[in-house]
Amino acid sequence: MGLIAATLLVPGLAACNNSSSDSPAAGSSTESGIPADPKAALVASTKGLAEGNFTFTIAADSMTGKGTFHKPSNSAQMTMTMGDEDFTMDFDLIQIQPDTWVKVDLGDLFAGVPGMEAIKDKYQHLDAAKAKDAKNLDIFKEGTDPADAAGMFEGLAEVQKTGEGTYSGTFDLTSVKDSVAADEDMLKALGDQAKAIPFTAKLDAEGRLSELVMSVPAAGETKAQDIKVTYADYGAATAVQKPPADQVIEASEQTYEMFK
């Protein structure tokens, strides 16, 4: 999964109240410092993601996962389970720069495949030179924003505030280059639908993104589904630890090929 981040800071405008009403003027900041304009509030909510110190979860019909970014120690981890009734894949990626380890379990697909049994239940240590073309194995390569929420909010087609810290609208998925929801084949199958994907978002009391739900329409053989990403522990994530030495082997050539 590609990751991209942009440090986006939308400063709140000073309140400019020309009436006796206690409501903030359009375009001003609320008392909590969250911009009153819905798009500005969502764009500003991604600043914490760019700082790279938080945890997240991802859930969809065929995928669940969780992860940690801890930029102070240049470490990150992502674990995912993907598949359906015919195929499952468990994936655990640990990166403590400059080192990376990956553990992959393809379930029954391991059976009978030369060399695969040896890597089952093992973390494979990657050679940085060999892994340079495997962008999906470099969590930090394009930033610390697993759904590219920053890019998504910049490309909003429409947005409205629906409650305290809650928003809904549509966004142009074709403008989001590195999201868990953006897949080249899926974009082709979606066609014009990709330009108006419904979403909902929630912000915490400090205006930081806490939940993002993208409602992706049916496309080709993929049924309609919601992709939900949650964010927590801003500024309080813990450094990721290396896998135990007795669980580590050097990566096989099949692994480098798998993630190219």
Residue pairs with C-beta under 8 A, 6 or more apart in sequence:
1 78
1 136
1 146
1 178
1 180
2 135
2 136
2 141
2 142
2 177
2 178
3 139
3 140
3 141
3 142
3 143
3 144
3 145
3 146
3 148
3 178
4 142
4 143
4 145
4 148
4 150
4 151
4 177
4 178
5 49
5 50
5 52
5 142
5 143
5 144
5 145
5 150
6 46
6 50
6 143
6 145
6 150
6 151
7 47
7 50
7 51
8 43
8 44
8 46
8 47
8 50
8 150
8 154
9 44
9 47
10 35
10 40
10 43
10 44
12 28
12 29
12 33
12 34
12 35
12 44
13 27
13 28
13 29
13 35
14 28
14 29
15 24
15 25
15 28
15 29
16 25
16 28
17 23
17 24
17 25
17 28
18 25
24 30
24 36
25 36
26 36
26 37
27 35
27 36
27 37
27 40
28 35
28 36
29 35
29 36
30 36
32 205
32 206
32 207
33 206
33 207
34 41
34 44
34 165
34 203
34 207
35 41
35 44
35 207
38 159
38 160
38 161
38 167
38 169
39 153
39 156
39 159
41 161
41 167
41 203
41 207
42 153
42 156
42 159
42 167
42 201
42 203
42 209
43 150
43 153
43 154
44 207
45 149
45 153
45 201
45 203
45 207
45 208
45 209
46 145
46 149
46 150
46 153
46 209
47 208
48 54
48 208
48 209
48 231
48 234
48 235
49 144
49 145
49 149
49 150
49 209
49 231
50 143
50 144
50 145
50 150
51 71
51 144
51 234
51 235
52 69
52 70
52 71
52 143
52 144
53 69
53 70
53 71
53 72
53 233
53 234
53 235
53 236
53 237
54 68
54 69
54 231
54 232
54 233
54 234
54 235
54 237
55 66
55 67
55 68
55 69
55 231
55 232
55 233
55 237
56 66
56 67
56 68
56 69
56 146
56 229
56 230
56 231
56 232
57 64
57 65
57 66
57 67
57 228
57 229
57 230
58 64
58 65
58 66
58 67
58 80
58 146
58 147
58 180
58 227
58 228
58 229
59 65
59 227
59 228
60 180
60 225
60 226
60 227
60 228
61 223
61 225
62 82
62 83
62 84
62 225
63 80
63 81
63 82
63 180
64 80
64 81
65 78
65 79
65 80
65 81
66 78
66 79
67 76
67 77
67 78
67 79
67 139
67 146
68 75
68 76
68 77
68 237
68 238
68 240
69 76
69 139
69 144
69 237
70 76
70 237
70 238
70 239
70 240
71 144
72 239
73 96
73 239
73 240
74 96
74 97
74 140
75 94
75 95
75 96
75 97
75 239
75 240
76 94
76 95
76 139
76 140
76 144
76 240
77 92
77 93
77 94
77 95
77 240
78 91
78 92
78 93
78 139
78 146
79 90
79 91
79 92
79 93
80 89
80 90
80 91
81 88
81 89
81 90
81 91
82 88
82 89
82 91
83 89
83 107
87 107
87 109
88 106
88 107
89 104
89 105
89 106
89 107
90 103
90 104
90 105
90 107
91 102
91 103
91 104
91 105
92 102
92 103
92 104
92 123
93 100
93 101
93 102
93 103
93 137
93 139
94 100
94 101
94 102
94 123
94 240
94 242
94 243
95 101
95 138
95 139
95 140
95 240
96 240
96 242
97 140
98 128
99 125
99 126
99 128
99 242
100 125
100 126
100 128
100 131
100 137
100 138
101 123
101 124
101 125
101 126
101 242
101 243
101 248
102 123
102 124
102 126
102 137
102 251
102 255
102 259
103 121
103 122
103 123
103 124
103 243
104 119
104 124
104 255
104 258
105 120
105 121
106 116
109 116
110 116
110 117
110 120
115 252
115 254
116 254
118 249
118 252
119 249
119 252
119 254
119 255
121 247
122 247
122 248
122 249
123 243
123 247
123 248
123 249
124 248
124 249
124 250
124 251
124 252
124 255
125 248
125 249
125 250
125 251
126 134
126 137
126 251
126 255
126 256
127 250
127 251
130 251
130 256
131 137
131 138
131 251
131 256
131 259
133 260
134 256
134 259
134 260
135 141
135 142
136 259
137 259
142 178
145 151
145 178
146 180
146 229
147 179
147 180
147 181
147 212
147 214
147 227
147 229
148 176
148 177
148 178
148 179
148 182
149 209
149 212
149 229
151 175
151 176
151 177
151 178
151 179
152 171
152 173
152 175
152 176
152 179
152 199
152 212
153 171
154 175
155 171
155 172
155 175
155 176
156 169
156 170
156 171
156 172
157 169
157 170
157 171
157 172
157 195
157 196
158 169
158 170
159 167
159 168
159 169
159 170
160 167
160 168
160 169
161 167
162 168
162 200
165 202
165 203
165 204
165 205
166 200
166 201
166 202
166 203
167 200
167 201
167 202
167 203
168 198
168 199
168 200
168 201
169 198
169 199
170 196
170 197
170 198
170 199
171 196
171 197
171 199
172 194
172 195
172 196
172 197
173 179
173 181
173 182
173 187
173 190
173 194
173 195
173 197
173 216
174 187
174 194
174 195
176 182
180 227
180 229
181 197
181 214
181 216
181 227
185 220
186 216
186 219
186 220
186 222
187 194
189 219
189 220
189 222
190 216
190 217
190 219
193 217
193 219
197 214
197 215
197 216
197 217
198 214
198 215
199 212
199 213
199 214
199 215
200 211
200 212
200 213
201 209
201 211
201 212
201 213
202 209
202 210
202 211
202 212
203 209
203 210
204 210
204 234
206 234
208 231
208 234
209 231
210 230
210 231
210 232
211 228
211 229
211 230
211 231
212 228
212 229
212 230
212 231
213 226
213 227
213 228
213 229
214 226
214 227
214 228
215 224
215 225
215 226
216 222
216 224
216 225
216 226
216 227
217 224
218 224
